[in-house]
Amino acid sequence: IVIKGLSMPHSPRWYRDKLWLLNSGTGDFGYVDLERGSFEPVAFCPGYMRGCAFHGNFAIVGISQPRHNKTFSGLPLDEKLQQKNVEPRCGLLVIDLRSGDIVHSLRIEGAVLELYDVVALPGVRRPMAIGFKSDEIRRMVTMG
């Protein structure tokens, strides 16, 4: 056991000699101080966090609208959102690791309410996703 007392921890990642994670039940992104066995929050994120990637001095964190069921009700995140007068949302946040500031964000609206993971693709200029039911998948050929 590395650390105790977290609320729904998610997406642990080792980056620049630190164990980063999403303390999703509280809305805090941060890292574990391994010597003290404590969680050090870096930024508050307005949503249920899932998925974390890093690029340079930045973390990209996925946030989702909370599910309204027994598992996700009564979390400290609900109280923090209310205290800050912020509505939870779905999207991506870019957090500066040096300051803890959210320097960019992307809000996703419509049918998508939840994200499950985040991946950084450095150097990729035009990423795309192909659905299994789309016509494009029949025309895509990949050579190893």
C-alpha positions as CSV (number, residue, x, y, z in Angstrom):
1,I,0.0,0.0,0.0
2,V,1.5,3.3,-1.1
3,I,-1.2,5.7,0.3
4,K,-4.5,5.4,2.1
5,G,-7.5,7.8,2.5
6,L,-8.1,8.7,-1.1
7,S,-11.6,9.0,-2.6
8,M,-12.1,6.9,-5.7
9,P,-8.5,7.2,-7.0
10,H,-8.1,6.8,-10.8
11,S,-5.4,6.7,-13.5
12,P,-2.1,6.5,-11.6
13,R,0.8,7.5,-13.8
14,W,4.5,7.7,-13.2
15,Y,5.9,10.9,-14.7
16,R,9.1,12.8,-13.9
17,D,9.8,10.8,-10.9
18,K,6.4,11.3,-9.3
19,L,3.3,9.1,-8.9
20,W,0.5,11.3,-10.2
21,L,-3.2,10.4,-9.8
22,L,-6.7,11.6,-9.9
23,N,-8.4,11.7,-6.6
24,S,-11.7,11.6,-8.4
25,G,-14.1,11.6,-5.5
26,T,-12.7,15.0,-4.4
27,G,-12.0,16.5,-7.8
28,D,-8.3,16.9,-7.0
29,F,-5.5,16.1,-9.5
30,G,-2.1,15.7,-7.8
31,Y,0.7,13.4,-6.8
32,V,1.8,11.1,-4.0
33,D,4.6,12.2,-1.8
34,L,6.1,8.8,-1.3
35,E,8.3,9.7,1.6
36,R,5.4,11.1,3.7
37,G,2.7,8.8,2.3
38,S,0.5,11.8,1.5
39,F,-1.5,13.1,-1.5
40,E,-0.5,16.5,-2.6
41,P,-3.3,18.2,-4.6
42,V,-2.1,20.4,-7.6
43,A,-5.4,21.4,-9.2
44,F,-9.2,21.2,-8.7
45,C,-11.1,19.8,-11.7
46,P,-14.8,20.4,-12.1
47,G,-16.0,16.9,-12.9
48,Y,-15.4,13.2,-12.1
49,M,-11.9,12.6,-13.4
50,R,-10.9,9.6,-15.5
51,G,-7.8,9.4,-17.7
52,C,-4.6,11.3,-17.5
53,A,-1.7,11.9,-20.0
54,F,1.4,14.1,-19.9
55,H,3.2,16.2,-22.5
56,G,6.1,18.4,-21.4
57,N,5.1,20.5,-18.4
58,F,1.4,19.7,-18.8
59,A,-1.1,17.1,-17.8
60,I,-4.2,16.4,-19.8
61,V,-7.0,15.2,-17.6
62,G,-10.4,13.9,-18.7
63,I,-13.5,15.0,-16.7
64,S,-17.0,13.6,-16.8
65,Q,-20.4,14.5,-15.5
66,P,-21.0,12.4,-12.4
67,R,-23.4,9.5,-12.7
68,H,-26.4,9.8,-10.5
69,N,-26.4,6.5,-8.8
70,K,-25.6,5.0,-5.4
71,T,-21.9,4.5,-6.1
72,F,-21.3,8.1,-7.1
73,S,-23.6,9.9,-4.7
74,G,-22.4,11.8,-1.6
75,L,-18.8,12.2,-2.8
76,P,-16.8,15.2,-1.5
77,L,-16.7,16.3,-5.1
78,D,-20.4,17.2,-4.9
79,E,-19.8,19.5,-2.0
80,K,-16.7,21.1,-3.6
81,L,-18.6,21.8,-6.8
82,Q,-21.4,23.4,-4.8
83,Q,-19.0,25.5,-2.7
84,K,-17.3,26.8,-5.8
85,N,-20.7,27.3,-7.6
86,V,-19.5,25.2,-10.5
87,E,-21.5,22.8,-12.6
88,P,-19.7,19.5,-13.4
89,R,-19.0,19.0,-17.1
90,C,-17.5,16.6,-19.6
91,G,-14.3,17.5,-21.4
92,L,-10.5,17.8,-21.2
93,L,-8.4,20.0,-19.0
94,V,-4.8,21.0,-19.6
95,I,-3.0,21.6,-16.3
96,D,0.3,23.4,-16.0
97,L,2.4,21.1,-13.7
98,R,4.5,24.1,-12.5
99,S,1.6,26.3,-11.3
100,G,-1.4,24.0,-11.1
101,D,-3.4,26.4,-13.3
102,I,-5.8,25.0,-15.9
103,V,-4.4,26.7,-19.0
104,H,-6.7,25.2,-21.6
105,S,-9.9,23.2,-21.7
106,L,-12.2,21.5,-24.1
107,R,-15.9,21.1,-23.2
108,I,-17.7,18.2,-24.7
109,E,-21.5,18.5,-24.9
110,G,-24.3,16.5,-26.3
111,A,-24.7,12.8,-26.1
112,V,-21.2,12.2,-24.6
113,L,-21.3,12.6,-20.8
114,E,-18.3,10.6,-19.7
115,L,-14.7,10.0,-20.7
116,Y,-12.8,6.9,-19.6
117,D,-9.2,7.6,-20.6
118,V,-6.9,10.2,-22.2
119,V,-3.9,9.7,-24.5
120,A,-1.4,12.3,-25.7
121,L,-0.3,11.9,-29.4
122,P,2.7,14.2,-29.8
123,G,3.5,15.1,-33.3
124,V,0.1,13.8,-34.7
125,R,-1.5,16.5,-36.8
126,R,-4.8,15.0,-37.9
127,P,-5.9,12.3,-35.6
128,M,-9.2,10.5,-36.3
129,A,-11.3,7.7,-34.9
130,I,-13.0,5.2,-37.2
131,G,-16.2,3.6,-36.0
132,F,-16.8,-0.1,-36.6
133,K,-20.1,0.7,-38.4
134,S,-18.7,3.4,-40.7
135,D,-17.9,3.0,-44.3
136,E,-14.3,4.2,-43.8
137,I,-13.3,1.1,-41.9
138,R,-13.8,-1.0,-45.0
139,R,-11.4,1.2,-46.9
140,M,-8.6,1.5,-44.3
141,V,-5.6,-0.7,-44.9
142,T,-2.7,-0.8,-42.6
143,M,0.7,-2.3,-43.5
144,G,3.1,-3.3,-40.8
